Amino acid sequence: MKKIIYVLLLMVTASCSRSDNDKNILSIETKTDHTDSKLTSTENSELFRKFLKKFSTIELPYVFRETSDMSADYNGLQKLDKNSIDTLFAKTEFFDETYCLGMLSDTSNFYALVFLHPASEHYPVLATYTKQGKLIGQEDLLNGACGSDCGLVECTMTGIIKKDFSVLSVDSIRYGYYCDTLGNPIPNSGELIVIRKSGKVQGNGKILMDKEKRTETKTNP
């Protein structure tokens, strides 16, 4: 009889031990109530590690491209949840429409996450965090120049993060012609517009970007 009681006590003890971590996280989530409540560094780190599970690893170099006739596929990606701990870490106006695209590999002093924020088409946003989950910086990876203007022939938006963590954003917009206020084509008004923006993620996680550069080239004689 004593042996049976001893075995039962061991089983109960093991069960309690396994659930301690889950209970601690649940307790922290209840405590925060998804607000800006004061958290200890340890509590914040535990929640941040749980938040990171939404992101799969992205190998560098990373290239994101959208064109005027083709958009990216978001199947299988998790979305942010405005009623969860996501609000403690993500910075976006539309939580329920923002995707967790991935986490960049090869970071040592910080985490680098890529979100897809909603617009007419979703666009990638790079955000860097300390190891404890504090937001360091956030930058769009596309310039967002594409639209549906009269005379638009082709538009491509490309965002690149290279292995050395340099960042390049290039939008290429080609017009066969521009239109007047009545929607009629203006002769010899074709143009190619290229918008470039470059920068780099520093060793401390800060994202430094240069000013946007724009070139316009006539495509009609």
Backbone as numpy.savetxt, mean C-alpha at the origin, in Angstrom:
# Nx Ny Nz CAx CAy CAz Cx Cy Cz
-6.27 -43.51 41.02 -7.11 -42.30 41.02 -6.24 -41.05 41.02
-5.15 -41.05 41.81 -4.26 -39.89 41.87 -3.61 -39.64 40.53
-3.26 -40.76 39.82 -2.64 -40.61 38.51 -3.60 -39.94 37.53
-4.86 -40.31 37.59 -5.87 -39.73 36.69 -6.00 -38.23 36.94
-6.07 -37.85 38.21 -6.20 -36.43 38.56 -4.98 -35.66 38.09
-3.79 -36.26 38.24 -2.53 -35.61 37.83 -2.54 -35.36 36.32
-2.97 -36.36 35.53 -3.02 -36.22 34.07 -3.99 -35.11 33.66
-5.15 -35.08 34.34 -6.15 -34.05 34.03 -5.60 -32.66 34.31
-4.87 -32.52 35.42 -4.28 -31.22 35.75 -3.27 -30.79 34.70
-2.47 -31.73 34.20 -1.50 -31.42 33.15 -2.20 -30.94 31.88
-3.31 -31.60 31.52 -4.05 -31.23 30.32 -4.63 -29.84 30.43
-5.18 -29.50 31.60 -5.76 -28.17 31.82 -4.69 -27.11 31.76
-3.53 -27.39 32.38 -2.41 -26.44 32.40 -1.91 -26.16 30.99
-1.76 -27.21 30.16 -1.29 -27.06 28.79 -2.27 -26.25 27.97
-3.57 -26.52 28.17 -4.60 -25.79 27.43 -4.56 -24.31 27.75
-4.40 -23.99 29.02 -4.35 -22.58 29.44 -3.12 -21.91 28.86
-1.99 -22.62 28.84 -0.74 -22.05 28.34 -0.85 -21.72 26.87
-1.47 -22.63 26.09 -1.59 -22.40 24.65 -2.45 -21.19 24.34
-3.42 -20.90 25.17 -4.35 -19.82 24.86 -3.93 -18.48 25.45
-2.84 -18.45 26.23 -2.42 -17.20 26.87 -2.16 -16.10 25.86
-1.42 -16.43 24.77 -1.07 -15.40 23.79 -2.31 -14.85 23.11
-3.24 -15.74 22.71 -4.49 -15.29 22.08 -5.28 -14.41 23.04
-5.30 -14.79 24.32 -6.04 -13.99 25.30 -5.41 -12.61 25.46
-4.06 -12.56 25.44 -3.37 -11.28 25.59 -3.72 -10.35 24.44
-3.69 -10.88 23.20 -4.01 -10.06 22.03 -5.46 -9.60 22.08
-6.37 -10.52 22.45 -7.78 -10.15 22.55 -7.97 -9.07 23.59
-7.25 -9.18 24.70 -7.34 -8.18 25.76 -6.87 -6.82 25.27
-5.78 -6.82 24.49 -5.25 -5.55 23.95 -6.25 -4.94 22.97
-6.83 -5.79 22.09 -7.79 -5.29 21.11 -9.00 -4.69 21.81
-9.46 -5.34 22.88 -10.60 -4.82 23.63 -10.25 -3.51 24.30
-9.03 -3.44 24.79 -8.57 -2.23 25.47 -8.52 -1.04 24.53
-8.01 -1.28 23.28 -7.88 -0.18 22.33 -9.23 0.25 21.80
-10.14 -0.72 21.63 -11.45 -0.44 21.04 -11.28 0.27 19.71
-10.10 0.03 19.02 -9.81 0.58 17.71 -9.80 2.11 17.72
-9.32 2.68 18.79 -9.17 4.14 18.89 -7.72 4.46 19.14
-7.42 5.71 19.45 -6.05 6.12 19.73 -5.72 5.97 21.21
-6.27 4.98 21.87 -6.00 4.76 23.28 -4.51 4.53 23.50
-4.02 4.87 24.69 -2.62 4.69 25.01 -2.29 3.20 25.07
-1.22 2.81 24.35 -0.76 1.43 24.37 0.70 1.41 24.77
1.10 0.34 25.44 2.52 0.18 25.73 3.22 -0.22 24.43
4.54 -0.09 24.41 5.31 -0.46 23.22 5.12 -1.93 22.89
5.07 -2.77 23.91 4.89 -4.21 23.71 3.51 -4.51 23.13
2.48 -3.87 23.66 1.12 -4.09 23.17 1.00 -3.65 21.70
1.57 -2.49 21.39 1.50 -1.98 20.02 2.22 -2.91 19.06
3.36 -3.44 19.48 4.14 -4.34 18.64 3.37 -5.63 18.37
2.66 -6.14 19.37 1.89 -7.37 19.20 0.76 -7.16 18.20
0.08 -6.04 18.30 -1.00 -5.74 17.35 -0.45 -5.53 15.95
0.70 -4.88 15.85 1.29 -4.63 14.53 1.69 -5.94 13.84
2.24 -6.87 14.61 2.59 -8.17 14.04 1.35 -8.89 13.50
0.23 -8.74 14.19 -1.01 -9.33 13.71 -1.48 -8.63 12.43
-1.33 -7.31 12.38 -1.70 -6.52 11.20 -0.89 -6.96 9.98
0.39 -7.25 10.17 1.28 -7.62 9.06 0.88 -8.93 8.39
0.09 -9.75 9.07 -0.32 -11.02 8.49 -1.24 -10.84 7.29
-1.76 -9.65 7.10 -2.60 -9.37 5.94 -1.78 -9.26 4.65
-0.46 -9.14 4.77 0.39 -8.84 3.63 1.30 -10.02 3.29
1.32 -10.40 2.01 2.27 -11.40 1.54 3.55 -10.69 1.12
4.64 -11.45 1.01 5.94 -10.85 0.69 6.06 -10.52 -0.79
6.61 -9.33 -1.08 6.88 -8.90 -2.45 8.39 -8.83 -2.64
8.90 -9.54 -3.64 10.33 -9.49 -3.93 10.66 -8.26 -4.78
11.85 -7.72 -4.58 12.31 -6.58 -5.36 13.16 -7.06 -6.54
13.15 -6.35 -7.69 12.41 -5.11 -7.94 10.91 -5.37 -8.09
10.12 -4.37 -7.74 8.66 -4.45 -7.82 8.17 -3.46 -8.87
7.31 -3.93 -9.77 6.77 -3.07 -10.83 5.25 -3.15 -10.83
4.60 -2.00 -10.77 3.14 -1.93 -10.86 2.80 -1.10 -12.10
1.93 -1.65 -12.96 1.60 -0.92 -14.20 0.10 -1.00 -14.47
-0.46 0.13 -14.83 -1.85 0.20 -15.28 -1.88 0.97 -16.59
-2.76 0.54 -17.49 -2.94 1.25 -18.75 -4.39 1.68 -18.88
-4.67 2.48 -19.90 -6.02 3.00 -20.08 -7.02 1.91 -20.45
-6.52 0.76 -20.91 -7.43 -0.33 -21.29 -7.19 -1.61 -20.49
-6.37 -1.53 -19.45 -6.12 -2.72 -18.63 -5.83 -2.30 -17.20
-6.52 -2.89 -16.25 -6.30 -2.60 -14.84 -5.76 -3.85 -14.14
-5.22 -3.67 -12.95 -4.61 -4.77 -12.21 -5.68 -5.70 -11.64
-5.25 -6.93 -11.35 -6.13 -7.94 -10.77 -5.91 -8.00 -9.26
-6.98 -7.81 -8.48 -6.86 -7.76 -7.03 -7.41 -9.00 -6.35
-7.73 -10.02 -7.14 -8.29 -11.25 -6.56 -7.31 -11.87 -5.57
-7.84 -12.28 -4.43 -7.01 -12.94 -3.42 -6.39 -12.00 -2.41
-6.47 -10.68 -2.65 -5.89 -9.73 -1.71 -6.89 -9.43 -0.60
-6.37 -9.25 0.62 -7.22 -8.86 1.74 -7.46 -7.35 1.72
-8.61 -6.96 2.24 -8.93 -5.54 2.38 -8.74 -5.11 3.83
-8.55 -3.81 4.01 -8.54 -3.26 5.36 -9.95 -3.28 5.93
-10.03 -3.26 7.24 -11.32 -3.29 7.94 -11.39 -2.11 8.90
-12.33 -1.21 8.65 -12.45 -0.01 9.48 -12.91 -0.31 10.90
-13.39 -1.53 11.15 -13.83 -1.93 12.49 -12.83 -2.86 13.16
-11.55 -2.67 12.85 -10.53 -3.55 13.40 -9.30 -2.74 13.80
-8.25 -3.45 14.20 -7.00 -2.80 14.57 -6.32 -2.14 13.38
-6.80 -2.39 12.16 -6.21 -1.78 10.96 -6.16 -0.26 11.08
-7.13 0.32 11.77 -7.19 1.78 11.90 -6.05 2.34 12.74
-5.37 1.47 13.48 -4.24 1.92 14.29 -2.99 2.15 13.45
-2.94 1.52 12.26 -1.71 1.53 11.49 -1.86 2.08 10.06
-2.94 1.77 9.39 -3.11 2.22 8.00 -3.63 3.65 7.94
-3.20 4.36 6.90 -3.62 5.74 6.70 -4.33 5.84 5.35
-5.65 5.84 5.38 -6.45 5.93 4.17 -7.84 6.44 4.52
-8.49 7.09 3.58 -9.84 7.61 3.83 -10.89 6.52 3.64
-10.56 5.47 2.89 -11.56 4.46 2.55 -11.05 3.08 2.94
-11.18 2.74 4.21 -10.63 1.50 4.73 -11.22 0.28 4.03
-12.53 0.24 3.87 -13.16 -0.95 3.34 -12.95 -1.15 1.85
-12.32 -0.18 1.17 -12.02 -0.30 -0.25 -10.53 -0.28 -0.53
-9.72 -0.39 0.51 -8.27 -0.38 0.37 -7.72 -1.80 0.52
-6.91 -2.23 -0.45 -6.34 -3.57 -0.43 -4.94 -3.59 0.18
-4.60 -4.73 0.76 -3.25 -4.96 1.29 -2.47 -5.72 0.23
-1.71 -5.00 -0.58 -1.03 -5.64 -1.71 0.14 -6.52 -1.27
1.02 -6.00 -0.41 2.14 -6.83 0.01 3.15 -6.09 0.85
4.14 -6.85 1.34 5.21 -6.31 2.17 6.54 -6.55 1.45
7.33 -5.49 1.28 8.58 -5.60 0.56 9.59 -6.42 1.36
10.33 -7.23 0.65 11.36 -8.04 1.29 12.63 -7.22 1.47
13.61 -7.79 2.15 14.95 -7.21 2.29 14.98 -5.91 3.09
14.06 -5.71 3.99 14.14 -4.55 4.88 14.69 -5.01 6.22
15.53 -4.20 6.83 16.15 -4.60 8.10 15.75 -3.68 9.25
15.71 -2.37 8.99 15.44 -1.41 10.06 13.99 -0.93 10.07
13.21 -1.34 9.09 11.83 -0.87 8.99 11.01 -1.87 8.19
9.69 -1.69 8.19 8.80 -2.46 7.33 8.31 -1.55 6.21
8.17 -2.10 5.01 7.65 -1.35 3.86 6.45 -2.09 3.30
5.28 -1.48 3.38 4.03 -2.09 2.94 3.48 -1.35 1.73
2.85 -2.10 0.83 2.21 -1.50 -0.34 0.71 -1.74 -0.25
-0.04 -0.64 -0.25 -1.50 -0.68 -0.25 -2.02 -0.32 -1.64
-3.26 -0.69 -1.93 -3.94 -0.23 -3.12 -5.11 0.64 -2.68
-4.98 1.95 -2.89 -6.02 2.89 -2.50 -7.02 3.06 -3.63
-8.29 3.31 -3.31 -9.31 3.42 -4.35 -9.36 4.80 -5.00
-9.61 4.79 -6.31 -9.90 6.01 -7.08 -10.74 5.51 -8.26
-10.65 6.15 -9.42 -11.34 5.60 -10.59 -10.79 4.20 -10.86
-9.49 4.02 -10.62 -8.83 2.71 -10.56 -7.97 2.71 -9.30
-7.78 1.55 -8.71 -6.93 1.49 -7.52 -5.48 1.81 -7.89
-4.78 2.47 -7.00 -3.39 2.84 -7.25 -2.54 2.47 -6.04
-1.26 2.13 -6.26 -0.40 1.66 -5.17 0.16 2.81 -4.33
0.23 2.56 -3.04 0.78 3.52 -2.09 1.81 2.80 -1.22
3.01 3.35 -1.15 4.07 2.77 -0.33 4.07 3.44 1.04
4.05 2.63 2.09 4.08 3.15 3.46 5.18 2.42 4.24
5.98 3.17 4.99 7.05 2.57 5.79 6.74 2.73 7.27
7.15 1.74 8.05 6.86 1.69 9.48 8.11 1.29 10.27
8.17 1.73 11.51 9.20 1.22 12.41 8.85 -0.22 12.75
9.77 -0.90 13.39 9.53 -2.29 13.78 8.41 -2.40 14.81
8.11 -1.28 15.49 7.03 -1.27 16.50 5.69 -0.85 15.90
5.66 -0.51 14.60 4.40 -0.19 13.95 4.08 1.29 13.81
5.05 2.17 14.07 4.81 3.60 13.91 5.04 3.99 12.45
4.08 4.71 11.87 4.19 5.14 10.48 5.33 6.13 10.32
6.25 5.86 9.38 7.37 6.75 9.11 7.04 7.69 7.96
6.57 7.12 6.86 6.25 7.93 5.69 5.34 7.18 4.73
4.71 7.93 3.83 3.78 7.32 2.88 3.79 8.13 1.58
3.89 7.44 0.42 3.94 8.10 -0.86 3.18 7.29 -1.91
2.47 8.00 -2.81 1.83 7.35 -3.95 2.91 6.86 -4.91
2.71 5.70 -5.52 3.67 5.17 -6.49 3.29 5.51 -7.92
2.13 6.13 -8.13 1.72 6.59 -9.44 1.39 8.07 -9.38
1.56 8.76 -10.50 1.22 10.18 -10.55 -0.27 10.42 -10.80
-0.95 9.42 -11.34 -2.40 9.49 -11.51 -2.86 10.42 -12.60
-2.11 10.49 -13.71 -2.45 11.44 -14.77 -3.42 10.88 -15.79
-3.67 9.59 -15.78 -4.57 9.00 -16.78 -6.01 9.39 -16.51
-6.76 9.51 -17.59 -8.17 9.84 -17.47 -8.90 9.36 -18.71
-9.96 10.05 -19.06 -10.75 9.67 -20.25 -11.03 10.92 -21.09
-10.01 11.76 -21.25 -10.18 13.01 -21.97 -10.42 12.77 -23.46
-11.04 13.75 -24.09 -11.29 13.71 -25.52 -9.96 13.69 -26.27
-9.81 12.74 -27.18 -8.60 12.65 -27.97 -7.52 11.78 -27.37
-7.75 11.23 -26.19 -6.76 10.37 -25.55 -6.64 9.06 -26.32
-5.41 8.73 -26.70 -5.15 7.50 -27.44 -4.65 6.40 -26.53
-3.70 6.74 -25.67 -3.09 5.73 -24.81 -2.54 6.39 -23.55
-2.66 5.68 -22.44 -2.11 6.19 -21.18 -1.59 5.02 -20.36
-0.37 5.15 -19.88 0.25 4.11 -19.07 0.81 4.73 -17.80
0.52 4.13 -16.66 1.06 4.58 -15.38 1.90 3.45 -14.79
3.14 3.75 -14.44 4.07 2.74 -13.95 4.74 3.20 -12.67
4.77 2.34 -11.67 5.49 2.60 -10.43 6.50 1.49 -10.19
7.75 1.86 -9.90 8.82 0.88 -9.75 9.56 1.11 -8.43
9.82 0.03 -7.71 10.71 0.07 -6.55 11.86 -0.89 -6.86
13.07 -0.36 -6.96 14.22 -1.18 -7.34 14.84 -1.85 -6.12
15.83 -2.71 -6.37 16.45 -3.47 -5.29 17.16 -2.58 -4.28
17.63 -1.40 -4.73 18.30 -0.48 -3.81 17.30 0.47 -3.14
16.00 0.18 -3.30 14.90 0.95 -2.72 14.76 2.35 -3.32
15.31 2.55 -4.51 14.99 3.77 -5.24 13.61 3.60 -5.86
12.90 4.70 -6.00 11.51 4.68 -6.45 11.38 5.53 -7.72
10.66 5.01 -8.70 10.43 5.75 -9.95 8.97 5.63 -10.33
8.35 6.76 -10.63 6.96 6.80 -11.09 6.93 7.51 -12.43
6.36 6.83 -13.45 6.31 7.41 -14.81 4.91 7.24 -15.38
4.31 8.36 -15.77 3.03 8.35 -16.50 3.30 8.81 -17.92
2.79 8.04 -18.88 2.94 8.39 -20.29 1.56 8.53 -20.91
1.22 9.74 -21.38 -0.11 10.02 -21.91 0.01 10.53 -23.34
-0.64 9.84 -24.28 -0.56 10.24 -25.69 -1.94 10.65 -26.20
-2.00 11.87 -26.73 -3.22 12.40 -27.34 -3.06 12.41 -28.86
-4.06 11.87 -29.56 -4.06 11.98 -31.02 -4.40 13.41 -31.42
-5.17 14.06 -30.54 -5.58 15.45 -30.74 -6.24 15.94 -29.46
-6.34 17.24 -29.31 -7.15 17.84 -28.25 -8.48 18.26 -28.86
-9.45 18.54 -28.02 -10.78 18.91 -28.48 -11.14 20.32 -28.02
-11.98 20.98 -28.81 -12.46 22.28 -28.40 -13.62 22.11 -27.43
-14.25 23.23 -27.06 -15.31 23.18 -26.04 -16.54 22.42 -26.51
-16.66 22.22 -27.82 -17.80 21.47 -28.37 -17.47 20.00 -28.59
-16.23 19.63 -28.28 -15.84 18.24 -28.44 -15.30 17.91 -29.82
-15.02 18.95 -30.62 -14.49 18.72 -31.96 -12.96 18.67 -31.92
-12.35 17.77 -32.71 -10.89 17.66 -32.72 -10.23 18.94 -33.22
-9.15 19.35 -32.59 -8.36 20.50 -33.01 -7.23 19.98 -33.90
-7.14 20.44 -35.13 -6.11 19.93 -36.05 -4.69 20.12 -35.51
-3.83 19.15 -35.78 -2.41 19.21 -35.44 -2.16 19.50 -33.95
-2.98 18.93 -33.11 -2.84 19.20 -31.68 -2.38 17.98 -30.89
-1.97 16.91 -31.60 -1.53 15.70 -30.92 -0.31 15.95 -30.04
-0.22 15.22 -28.94 0.87 15.49 -27.99 1.16 14.25 -27.14
2.45 14.09 -26.80 2.87 13.06 -25.86 3.34 13.74 -24.59
2.74 13.36 -23.46 3.10 13.94 -22.16 3.70 12.85 -21.29
4.86 13.13 -20.71 5.50 12.19 -19.80 5.72 12.89 -18.46
5.23 12.28 -17.41 5.37 12.82 -16.06 6.19 11.84 -15.24
7.30 12.33 -14.69 8.21 11.48 -13.93 8.42 12.02 -12.52
8.56 11.09 -11.60 8.89 11.45 -10.23 9.76 10.35 -9.65
10.88 10.72 -9.04 11.79 9.70 -8.52 12.17 10.02 -7.08
12.71 9.04 -6.41 13.12 9.22 -5.02 13.74 7.95 -4.49
13.82 7.85 -3.17 14.43 6.66 -2.57 13.99 6.52 -1.12
13.86 5.27 -0.70 13.59 4.98 0.72 14.94 4.92 1.43
15.10 5.78 2.42 16.36 5.85 3.15 16.51 4.67 4.11
17.73 4.51 4.64 18.01 3.40 5.55 17.18 3.43 6.82
16.68 4.63 7.19 15.84 4.75 8.38 14.34 4.64 8.07
14.02 4.37 6.79 12.62 4.20 6.40 11.96 5.45 5.84
12.61 6.61 5.93 12.02 7.83 5.37 12.01 7.76 3.84
10.92 8.24 3.24 10.79 8.24 1.79 11.03 9.66 1.28
12.11 9.86 0.53 12.43 11.18 -0.02 12.16 11.17 -1.51
11.28 12.06 -1.97 10.90 12.12 -3.38 11.26 13.48 -3.97
11.76 13.47 -5.21 12.05 14.71 -5.92 10.76 15.33 -6.44
10.87 16.56 -6.94 9.71 17.22 -7.52 9.32 16.55 -8.84
8.07 16.62 -9.15 7.54 16.04 -10.39 8.12 16.76 -11.60
8.52 15.99 -12.63 9.04 16.57 -13.88 8.10 16.21 -15.02
7.79 17.18 -15.85 6.81 16.98 -16.92 7.41 17.44 -18.25
7.32 16.60 -19.27 7.74 16.97 -20.62 6.57 16.81 -21.58
6.47 17.71 -22.55 5.38 17.69 -23.53 5.99 17.78 -24.93
5.64 16.81 -25.77 6.21 16.75 -27.12 5.08 16.65 -28.14
5.08 17.58 -29.11 4.07 17.54 -30.16 4.28 16.32 -31.05
3.20 15.65 -31.40 3.29 14.45 -32.22 2.77 14.66 -33.63
2.31 15.87 -33.94 1.84 16.20 -35.29 2.84 17.14 -35.97
3.03 17.01 -37.29 3.96 17.92 -37.97 3.44 19.34 -37.99
